[in-house]
Amino acid sequence: MARLAQTAGLTDIQQEILSTVKTFVDKEIIPNAQELEHSDTYPQEIVDGMKEMGLFGLTIAEEYGGLGESLLTYALVVEQIARGWMSVSGVINTHFIVAHMISHHGTEEQKKYYLPKMATGEIRGAFSMSEPDLGSDVAAIKTRAKQDGDEFVIDGAKMWLTNGGTSNLIALLVKTDEGADRPHQNLTCFLVEKPEGYGEVTKGLTIPGKLDKMGYKGVDTTEAVFDGFRIGADAILGGKRGGGFAQMMDGVEVGRVNVSARACGISIRAFELAVDYAQQRSTFGKPIAEHQAIAFKLAEMGTKVEAAHLMMVNAARLKDSGERFDVEAGMAKLLASEYCAEVTQESFRIHGGYGFSKEYEIERLMREAPFLLIGEGTSEIQKTIISRGLLREYRAR
Ligand SMILES: Cc1cc2nc3c(=O)[nH]c(=O)nc-3n(C[C@H](O)[C@H](O)[C@H](O)COP(=O)(O)OP(=O)(O)OC[C@H]3O[C@@H](n4cnc5c(N)ncnc54)[C@H](O)[C@@H]3O)c2cc1C
């Protein structure tokens, strides 16, 4: 029973997938999330369960062994998973982005080799643009690949790889110096296969260890140090140098819908916790939900949950219909992540002192929400994308 965040016009298959995932979230994720989060434990059993359900291949085409589902289905699944525990959505997000990039930009050999193994979860993807000195300013990438015969030699340090230790494939954006005037055209994306784990996992590539984060625990986020790492030219995504920036931005754009969906999931959970608590906790002789100040908070929270969900669904549907959706993805990401921060904060306030206790779920959501303001481009970067798009569309004549 839930009135908020419903989606009209879903097919029977979409409804079936969502109902299966929701049951999995309620039974397997929510009851275990607090303990796994506080002990910073990788959710292996949950990941195995998602593999069994075929979620790693949800959007991979049927001809490559996936379920061939749309971005909308994927986003609604992510919304449910993040409602349970955002870290679990982090496990599949980078994988989904890399599978999307290979599906849309890979050579036929790359698709045939990677996608079937990605669909089963045997190969799991991470993607790496950020470096210690840059995140928003992607064109300033310093990690460099120099050609040496049929191979390239990669040197440099990467930062903030979600699933850096637990993945075995990294979509890696590096500088290749094509000599193009625009810095964006001097970037190339390599598909780097590596063993899972930490330390020098293969010659010339070290994954130093898990970064200790404020929230978003369980899932590993790492650095990656390339020191004379050698890789063949056939590992270039799509086989052509210089196209890496556009390929990565395509991946990040669908990633923005994904981050919106995560924000929606956390907001839904924060609302559910607040509306429940507000009817159980009494002050001055009545449940706090009967004090208008609290009831109005619930009204505003519910409205934000609904608005964010609708914008997320709209962006996903635009993409699925083949329309340009950069502005809408930016808007959905901006609104959903900002609302998520507000809704969790209000839920926290409704919980009074108990909200500050690690026994209560809202404490975790309060630490998860801020990441969504940063990941896949900060709010300032979304506003840059949105305003550029609007000025292009509404150019003064
Ligand atoms: C937990 C976590 C997981 C991550 N996972 C990944 C991953 O898997 N792969 C990956 O590649 N990256 C990942 N990142 C990196 C993330 O994408 C970057 O942190 C993000 O893009 C912001 O970059 P930055 O941290 O370098 O901030 P900066 O770019 O240094 O920005 C700092 C501040 O300046 C503002 N700012 C920057 N430029 C402008 C401008 N032109 N106008 C106005 N304001 C501006 C920003 O909005 C921000 O407020 C992850 C980060 C975190 C925290």
The ligand as an ORCA input file, in Angstrom:
! r2SCAN-3c Opt
* xyz 0 1
  C      31.513      8.446     -2.803
  C      31.942      8.941     -4.143
  C      31.934      8.064     -5.221
  C      32.375      8.488     -6.487
  N      32.436      7.597     -7.526
  C      33.018      7.974     -8.700
  C      33.248      7.030     -9.739
  O      32.849      5.861     -9.659
  N      33.933      7.434    -10.853
  C      34.379      8.709    -11.002
  O      34.975      9.017    -12.042
  N      34.147      9.649    -10.040
  C      33.490      9.306     -8.906
  N      33.298     10.236     -7.896
  C      33.790     11.599     -8.082
  C      32.690     12.600     -8.311
  O      32.169     12.432     -9.609
  C      33.293     14.002     -8.084
  O      33.551     14.114     -6.700
  C      32.362     15.091     -8.528
  O      32.267     15.114     -9.943
  C      32.848     16.473     -8.064
  O      34.196     16.665     -8.392
  P      35.255     17.147     -7.277
  O      35.042     16.326     -6.079
  O      36.594     17.156     -7.901
  O      34.805     18.625     -6.948
  P      35.302     19.918     -7.740
  O      35.129     19.743     -9.208
  O      36.644     20.290     -7.259
  O      34.244     20.995     -7.230
  C      34.336     21.601     -5.934
  C      33.171     22.591     -5.779
  O      33.269     23.611     -6.801
  C      32.065     23.650     -7.572
  N      32.414     23.930     -8.971
  C      33.345     23.302     -9.737
  N      33.379     23.842    -10.965
  C      32.428     24.820    -10.988
  C      31.952     25.724    -11.981
  N      32.430     25.727    -13.234
  N      30.972     26.601    -11.636
  C      30.448     26.590    -10.379
  N      30.848     25.759     -9.394
  C      31.817     24.880     -9.699
  C      31.459     22.262     -7.429
  O      30.061     22.272     -7.677
  C      31.781     21.952     -5.966
  O      30.853     22.598     -5.146
  C      32.788      9.839     -6.658
  C      32.751     10.724     -5.572
  C      32.337     10.278     -4.330
  C      32.331     11.260     -3.184
*
